[in-house]
């Protein structure tokens, strides 16, 4: 019998059977899953293997997952496949429209607990909308938060001034990110996990450690850091086919080309 405090469906008496579960801090993922539902066309998509791993480790079937930066729906698609409930939020209506179409192909059940909402995740009204939906589904709290925000202005996703990718500077970006974390952290149950997928950037010839600054935002909201994993980047769309050019630039301007991003795991105190 499973211990009441267990937060996943893994049977640890059979722990050696879970060969697909990553337990090391270096994630060498050969390529993203690009089946008919996932799309690589949208700049900034993260690989489906990340939410898959997070949900397998930190949720059970029927648990609720929330993604405040859902983009083209990677988290929601993996949640449906793993029989988790999920709420995804994005500023861009065209993204939400496409997600709803994909989810309809995957799960036509009228009582499926799966929703894609248009909203600004820095705003209380957006959180309240998600909370009302949770209550309709019978959830008092969520069981996992997955955050994959823009890496500031590396990719500009829209023309909206509310978009984190349009923040005027790093300071404003971090203020907006901090609002998202403080806005959604209260929806997460105590002892449950928040996963942050983030990378760094260059600005005016200087390395800007977005990852660690965002980490500090999460820690200030009552979380403790459990792990920092490093994922290799093999198919960066902005650099695809330009390896020699970027190598030359690195040698000329005394920097190193980004080949990694962070996957940070936090547990909420209580």
JOUR-V524189 format. One record per residue. N is the residue number from 1. SS is DSSP state (alpha for helix, beta for strand, coil for the rest). NEAR is the number of other ideal C-beta (glycine too) atoms within 8 Angstrom. Layout:
BEGIN
N:SS:NEAR  N:SS:NEAR
END
This chain:
BEGIN
1:coil:2  2:coil:5  3:coil:5  4:coil:4  5:coil:5  6:coil:8  7:coil:10  8:coil:9  9:coil:6  10:coil:10  11:coil:7  12:alpha:5  13:alpha:4  14:alpha:7  15:alpha:8  16:alpha:4  17:alpha:5  18:coil:8  19:coil:4  20:coil:4  21:coil:9  22:coil:6  23:coil:3  24:coil:6  25:coil:7  26:beta:7  27:beta:11  28:coil:5  29:coil:10  30:coil:4  31:coil:6  32:coil:11  33:coil:7  34:coil:7  35:coil:5  36:coil:3  37:coil:8  38:coil:12  39:coil:8  40:coil:8  41:coil:3  42:coil:9  43:coil:7  44:coil:10  45:coil:12  46:coil:9  47:coil:10  48:alpha:12  49:alpha:9  50:alpha:13  51:alpha:16  52:alpha:10  53:alpha:10  54:alpha:14  55:alpha:14  56:alpha:13  57:alpha:10  58:alpha:13  59:coil:14  60:coil:9  61:coil:7  62:coil:6  63:coil:10  64:beta:15  65:beta:18  66:beta:16  67:beta:16  68:coil:12  69:coil:12  70:coil:16  71:coil:11  72:coil:10  73:coil:14  74:alpha:14  75:alpha:14  76:alpha:15  77:alpha:14  78:alpha:12  79:alpha:14  80:alpha:14  81:alpha:7  82:coil:11  83:coil:6  84:coil:13  85:beta:12  86:beta:15  87:beta:14  88:beta:14  89:beta:15  90:beta:14  91:coil:11  92:coil:10  93:alpha:6  94:alpha:6  95:alpha:13  96:alpha:13  97:alpha:8  98:alpha:10  99:alpha:15  100:alpha:9  101:alpha:8  102:alpha:11  103:alpha:15  104:alpha:8  105:alpha:6  106:alpha:9  107:coil:8  108:coil:4  109:coil:5  110:coil:4  111:coil:4  112:coil:8  113:coil:8  114:beta:11  115:beta:8  116:beta:13  117:beta:13  118:beta:8  119:coil:12  120:coil:7  121:coil:13  122:coil:9  123:coil:9  124:alpha:6  125:alpha:7  126:alpha:15  127:alpha:13  128:alpha:8  129:alpha:10  130:alpha:15  131:alpha:9  132:alpha:8  133:alpha:11  134:alpha:14  135:alpha:9  136:alpha:6  137:alpha:9  138:coil:4  139:coil:9  140:coil:5  141:coil:10  142:beta:14  143:beta:13  144:beta:17  145:beta:15  146:beta:13  147:beta:14  148:coil:13  149:coil:10  150:coil:12  151:coil:11  152:coil:12  153:coil:10  154:coil:9  155:coil:10  156:coil:7  157:coil:10  158:coil:9  159:coil:4  160:coil:8  161:coil:4  162:coil:7  163:coil:12  164:alpha:11  165:alpha:12  166:alpha:12  167:coil:11  168:coil:4  169:coil:6  170:alpha:11  171:alpha:6  172:alpha:9  173:alpha:13  174:alpha:11  175:alpha:8  176:alpha:11  177:alpha:12  178:alpha:10  179:alpha:9  180:alpha:15  181:alpha:13  182:alpha:8  183:alpha:14  184:alpha:14  185:alpha:13  186:alpha:6  187:alpha:12  188:beta:15  189:beta:10  190:beta:7  191:beta:8  192:beta:14  193:beta:14  194:beta:17  195:beta:16  196:beta:13  197:beta:12  198:beta:13  199:coil:12  200:coil:10  201:beta:11  202:beta:8  203:beta:7  204:coil:3  205:coil:6  206:beta:6  207:beta:7  208:beta:10  209:coil:7  210:alpha:14  211:alpha:12  212:alpha:7  213:alpha:10  214:alpha:13  215:alpha:13  216:alpha:8  217:alpha:12  218:alpha:14  219:alpha:10  220:alpha:7  221:coil:9  222:coil:6  223:beta:12  224:beta:7  225:beta:11  226:beta:7  227:beta:7  228:beta:10  229:beta:13  230:beta:11  231:beta:12  232:beta:10  233:coil:10  234:coil:7  235:coil:7  236:coil:8  237:alpha:7  238:alpha:7  239:alpha:9  240:coil:7  241:coil:4  242:coil:7  243:alpha:7  244:alpha:6  245:alpha:7  246:alpha:10  247:alpha:9  248:alpha:8  249:alpha:10  250:alpha:11  251:alpha:6  252:alpha:6  253:alpha:7  254:coil:4  255:coil:9  256:coil:4  257:coil:9  258:coil:9  259:coil:5  260:beta:9  261:beta:11  262:beta:14  263:beta:13  264:beta:15  265:beta:14  266:beta:14  267:beta:11  268:beta:14  269:coil:7  270:coil:5
END
